[in-house]
Amino acid sequence: MKTGIDQNLLIAQMNRLNSLAKSGKNQALTDVVNTGQVKSADFGSLLNKAVNTVNQYQQQSTQAAAQIETGDGGASLVKAVIASQKANVAFQATVQVRNKVVSAYQDIMNMPI
């Protein structure tokens, strides 16, 4: 069964991200995450792009679930579950980034002058 996802490409990307994360090359990791489209951008635009991507994944998940519930012929339960998990992982990652940013902000604000 073909799912439309090239598993070898996905594994290669995951291995590359893992090796970059271990090497501590933050800029290279940022470029990989942004698929090379954004070479230099401010934090706000990157965060906005990430939130929009999470929103898109959640909308796709909602649409897939609605298609399953209504019994549309083109709907696949496997695709709906994958869309749901993709949206969940993206949301959890965004929450973790937000938590780290809030923690860093609080640490900076608590520093003595």
C-alpha positions in Angstrom: 0.0 0.0 0.0 1.5 3.3 -1.1 0.8 6.2 1.4 2.4 9.0 -0.7 5.2 9.5 1.8 8.7 8.6 0.7 9.9 6.7 3.8 13.6 6.8 2.8 13.5 10.5 2.3 11.8 11.0 5.7 14.3 8.8 7.5 17.2 10.6 5.8 15.8 14.0 6.9 15.3 12.7 10.4 18.9 11.4 10.6 20.2 14.7 9.3 18.2 16.7 11.9 19.4 14.4 14.6 23.0 14.8 13.6 22.7 18.5 13.3 21.0 18.7 16.7 23.8 16.7 18.3 26.5 18.8 16.6 25.1 22.1 18.0 25.0 23.8 14.7 21.8 25.8 15.4 21.8 27.9 12.2 22.2 24.8 10.0 19.4 23.2 12.0 17.2 26.2 11.5 17.8 26.1 7.7 17.0 22.4 7.6 13.7 22.9 9.5 12.7 25.7 7.2 13.6 23.6 4.2 16.1 26.2 3.0 13.4 28.7 2.1 14.2 31.1 4.9 17.9 31.9 5.2 17.6 34.8 7.6 14.4 35.9 9.3 13.4 37.3 12.6 12.0 35.2 15.4 8.5 36.6 15.0 8.1 35.6 11.4 9.5 32.1 12.1 7.0 31.8 15.0 4.2 33.1 12.8 5.1 30.6 10.1 5.2 27.7 12.6 1.8 28.6 14.1 0.2 28.9 10.6 1.6 25.5 9.8 0.2 24.0 13.0 -3.2 25.6 12.1 -3.1 24.1 8.6 -2.3 20.6 10.0 -5.2 20.9 12.5 -7.6 22.0 9.7 -6.5 19.0 7.6 -7.0 16.7 10.5 -10.5 18.1 11.2 -11.5 17.7 7.5 -10.2 14.1 7.4 -12.2 13.3 10.5 -15.3 14.9 9.1 -14.9 12.9 5.9 -14.7 9.7 7.9 -17.7 10.6 10.0 -19.8 11.4 7.0 -18.7 8.3 5.1 -17.2 10.1 2.1 -15.9 7.5 -0.5 -12.5 9.2 -0.8 -11.8 9.2 2.9 -9.3 6.8 4.4 -9.1 6.0 8.1 -5.4 5.6 7.9 -5.0 9.1 6.3 -7.3 10.6 9.0 -5.2 9.0 11.8 -2.0 10.2 10.2 -3.3 13.7 9.8 -4.5 13.7 13.4 -1.1 12.5 14.7 0.7 15.0 12.5 -1.4 17.8 13.9 -0.9 16.6 17.5 2.9 16.4 17.1 3.1 19.8 15.5 0.9 21.3 18.3 3.0 19.7 21.1 6.2 20.9 19.5 4.8 24.4 19.3 3.7 24.3 23.0 7.2 23.1 23.9 8.8 26.0 22.0 6.4 28.4 23.7 7.3 27.0 27.1 11.0 27.4 26.5 10.5 31.0 25.3 8.4 31.9 28.3 11.0 30.2 30.6 13.9 32.2 29.0 11.9 35.4 29.3 11.3 34.8 33.0 15.0 34.0 33.5 16.0 37.2 31.9 13.4 39.3 33.8 14.6 37.8 37.1 18.3 38.7 36.5 19.6 41.3 38.7 20.8 44.5 37.0 
